[in-house]
């Protein structure tokens, strides 16, 4: 009877070792998938920033091309001209007393 118990114990230890090895393999695979996900997420965010930057540059160039002597103006003067023009059409934003922006129109 003692040998049967020893055999069972050895068999259970072998199964436990096999399960531990399987668990480690799955944990490694999970880390790989998490790293792959993080790389794809970073790539996506980088592409979004690149697209937004290009959009801002293009819109800024268009706006600047519509204002006479725009390169000679300070940023504050440029902003005042743009916001003033937008407010004329009721599509700009104005700062209220607290400094927060409110949509005009």
C-alpha positions in Angstrom: 0.0 0.0 0.0 2.9 2.3 0.7 4.3 1.9 -2.8 0.9 2.8 -4.3 0.8 6.0 -2.3 4.4 6.8 -3.3 3.6 6.2 -7.0 0.5 8.4 -6.7 2.5 11.1 -5.0 5.2 11.0 -7.7 2.5 11.1 -10.4 0.8 14.1 -8.8 4.2 15.9 -8.4 4.9 15.3 -12.1 1.4 16.6 -13.1 2.0 19.7 -10.8 5.3 20.3 -12.5 3.7 20.0 -15.9 1.0 22.5 -14.9 3.5 24.9 -13.6 5.5 24.8 -16.8 2.3 25.3 -18.8 1.4 28.2 -16.6 4.8 29.8 -17.2 4.5 29.3 -21.0 1.1 31.0 -20.9 2.4 33.9 -18.8 5.2 34.4 -21.3 2.7 34.4 -24.2 0.5 36.8 -22.3 3.4 39.2 -21.8 4.2 39.0 -25.5 0.7 39.8 -26.5 0.6 42.7 -24.0 3.9 44.1 -25.4 2.5 43.7 -29.0 -0.7 45.6 -28.0 1.4 48.4 -26.3 3.5 48.7 -29.4 0.5 49.0 -31.7 -1.1 51.5 -29.3 2.0 53.6 -29.4 2.2 53.4 -33.2 -1.5 54.4 -33.4 -1.0 57.4 -31.0 2.1 58.5 -33.0 0.1 58.4 -36.2 -2.7 60.4 -34.7 -0.2 63.1 -33.5 1.4 63.1 -36.9 -2.0 63.6 -38.7 -3.0 66.3 -36.2 0.3 68.1 -36.5 0.0 68.1 -40.3 -3.6 69.4 -40.0 -2.5 72.2 -37.7 0.4 73.2 -40.0 -1.8 73.2 -43.1 -4.6 75.2 -41.4 -2.1 77.7 -40.0 -0.6 78.2 -43.4 -4.0 78.7 -45.0 -4.9 81.2 -42.3 -1.6 83.0 -42.5 -1.8 83.3 -46.3 -5.1 85.1 -45.9 -3.7 87.9 -43.7 -1.6 90.7 -45.1 1.8 90.9 -43.5 1.0 88.0 -41.2 4.7 87.2 -40.6 5.3 90.6 -39.2 2.5 90.4 -36.6 3.0 89.1 -33.1 1.1 86.0 -32.0 -1.3 88.2 -30.0 -2.0 90.5 -33.0 -2.5 87.5 -35.2 -4.9 85.9 -32.7 -6.9 89.1 -32.4 -7.3 89.4 -36.1 -8.4 85.8 -36.5 -10.8 85.8 -33.5 -12.2 89.2 -34.6 -12.9 87.9 -38.1 -14.5 84.7 -36.8 -16.6 86.7 -34.3 -18.0 88.8 -37.2 -19.4 85.6 -38.7 -20.5 84.3 -35.2 -18.4 81.2 -35.4 -15.5 82.1 -33.1 -14.9 81.8 -29.3 -14.7 84.7 -26.9 -13.2 84.6 -23.4 -15.5 85.6 -20.7 -14.5 87.4 -17.4 -13.4 84.1 -15.7 -11.1 83.3 -18.7 -13.1 80.3 -19.9 -14.0 80.2 -23.6 -17.6 80.5 -24.7 -18.9 79.7 -28.1 -20.2 82.7 -30.0 -23.3 82.3 -32.2 
